[in-house]
Amino acid sequence: MTTRTPSSATPASRRPLAIAVIDIAVGVVIAIIGLAISFGVLYSASQYAQLPATNAGLLSTITIVLTAIAIFGWAVPAGMLVVRALQRRYAFYWPIIGIIIVVISFYVCTYFVSTVVTS
């Protein structure tokens, strides 16, 4: 009976070249779409900072949080796309996860902005 250590784990199975190329191409296209969405969220966050608010501290916090989520919500999945592609594993779903996180956080932060903005 042999024990398996992390260094003796079985390597990842090799995918056919066509599937690997399609996976990387689809992942890059989705990451570019995610970048466009993140720029839109950053633009909205910059507009939030100029609104009249009853609680300016909360509005500033929401703006900072939304900016950070827009940046990291694209950068981390894009980095994981590269890492997973170098490991020759499926990678296309990382940008999808990033887009979902950015969009959900945008709507949550927009709700909070609507509670503090005066008419």
Secondary structure as UniProt FT lines:
FT   HELIX           6..8
FT   HELIX           17..48
FT   TURN            49..50
FT   HELIX           56..86
FT   TURN            87..88
FT   HELIX           93..116
//
